[in-house]
Amino acid sequence: MRTWLTALAILAVAAAPAFGGPLRAGAEAVRDRALKDSTAYDYVESLSVEVGPRLAGSEAAARARDWALAKLTALGFVNVHVEPFPITAWLRGPEAAEIVAPHPQKLAIIGLGGSVPTAPEGVEGEIALFHTYADLLAAPPGSLTGKIAVVTQPMPRAQDGSGYGALNPARRQGPSEAARRGAVAYLVRSLATGVSREPHTGAMNYAADAPKIPAAALSVIDAILIDHLAERGQPIRIRLKLASTTEPASAWTVAGEIRGTEHPEQIVQVGGHLDSWDPGTGSIDDGAGMAIAVATAKLAGTQNPPKRTIRVALFGAEEMDFAREAFAAAHMAEAPRIVVIGESDIGADAAWSVQIPAGSLKTPEMQDYAATVAPLAVYVSPEPATGSGDDVANLIKAGVPAVAVRQDASRYFDWHHSSEDTLDKIDPTQLSQAVATWASFVYIVANSDIDFRALAAAAAPAKPGP
C-alpha cells in the first residue's frame, strides 16, 4: 500500500543536498532510522494482540496500564510511572434495534458513550427523519413528542479529516437537541466515511437543560435503508433497546522519559491515548498514535543523549473526555518548563503537513526541520499550530507551545470507533513515515535551545497604545 511513498522517500533522500549542519545531520539520521525501524509497529501489534479493546473503567483498561508500564520500561525509558485519576466509567450492555413497521428489519446499531439505557423492554416510536443535522435544529419545540429522532446526514471524506469535526455536533449534541423537541430516543448515522454495516460509536454529551434520552449510532448501510424506506411515504416505527451501567472508577496515564543531559528540567513532550472504544481492538485509535509517540521518543532520544528531557505520555480515558482536565491538573505547575507538546491521534497513515509554534518557521532549527521532512513529501505549514490533541488542549490553552502533525485521514474514518478498528488496517510503511516526521522534529527541539514562547511573543502584533 502506498508504494509510491516509499519510492519517493528513497529517491529524495538519496538526492538530498549535503547536511546543513550537525543538528540537521542528526535529524536526517533519525529520519532515516525511523523509516527502517519496527518499534512503532511492534508496539501496536503487541497492544492489539495482548490487550485489545480497553474501554476506560473496564478490567481491560487496567491490563493496558500494566502492559504500558512494562513496555516503556523494556524500551529503556526512565521515571516510568502511573498517574491515576477518578472517572465515571460507562460500560456497555446488550444492544438491539429493529424496524417494526412497515416492514420488519433488524438494524445494526451501537450505543453512544454516555447514553442512558432504555427501559428493559426498550423504547418504540415512529421516527422523525432528518436528512441533515441542521434540519433537526430547525424543528420547533414539541414537534418530536413521542418520536424517535433519526439524523442520516453523511460524512464527507477528506484528507485532513475535517468532515468529522463538522458533523461531530450531530453525535455530541444531537440527543439533547432532539430531547428538547420532545423525542424519546435518538439515532444518528455513524460518523464514518466507509459504506459498511458496522456502526461507529463515540461519546455524546447531555445538556443540563434537556431530558436525557437513549442514543445510538446507525450503521451507514442502515441509515441508507431508512432513507430509502422513507421515500416510499409510509410511517416507519423503530424499537430500540440499550443497556449500560455507570460506576465510579479509576483511569491512568502512563508516562516515561529520556532524561536530558544539559537541561533536564526542560521537557519536550509527545503522547497518544491509552484507552479505546470497545467494539474493535483500538489499533488505529489510538494504538497507532501511542506507537508513533513511543517510537518518536525512543528514536529521537537514542540518536545521542538529548540536551532536553523527552517525555512520552499515554493518556487514560480520552474517549470519554476525562484525560484532558486530569492531565492539565497534574502538570499545570510545570507548564512553563514544557518546551513544546504534541499528541498523535489520527491513525497510522502517512504524514503530509506539520504545524509548528507561531513565529518559529524561519528559524535555522525549523528550516533544518523543513528540509529534513521534505523528502518524505511533508511540508511545514505557514499556519502555526493552535492545538494538537484533546488530551493536551488545556495545557496549550495555558500557553504551552504546540506541534501538530497532520496525517492522511482519508481512510481513517472508514474504521474509526468501530469493530473494524483492527491491526490489519495498519500499513507499516506509512506508520514509519509518520514516526520519521515526528521524530526528526523532536530530535531538533530536544537538542537545540529554540524558545518557542519567545519567538511567538516577538511575532505577535503590537498591541495598540492607550
ABEGO torsion letter per residue (X at the ends): XGAAAAAAAAAAAAABBBBAEAAAAAAAAAAAAAAABAAAAAAAAAAAAAAEBBBBGBAAAAAAAAAAAAAAAAAGBBGBBBBBBBBBBBBBBBBBBBBAOABBBBBBBBBBBGBBBBBAAEBBBBBBBBABAAAAAABBBGAABGBBBBBABBBBBBAAGAAAAAAAAAAAAAAAAAAAAGBABBBBBBBBABBBABBBBEBBBBBAABBBBBBBBBBAAAAAAAAAAAAAGBBBBBBBBBBBBBBBBBBBBBBBBBBBAABAABBBBBBBBABBBAABAGAAOAAAAAAAAAAAAAAAAAABBBABBBBBBBBBGAAAGAAAAAAAAAAAAAAAABABBBBBBAEABBBABBBBBBGAAABAAAAAAAAAAAAAGBBBBABBBABABAAAAAAAAAGBBBBBBBBBAAAAAAABGBAABBAAABBAAAAAAAAAAAAAAAAAAAABABBAAAAAAAABBBBBBX
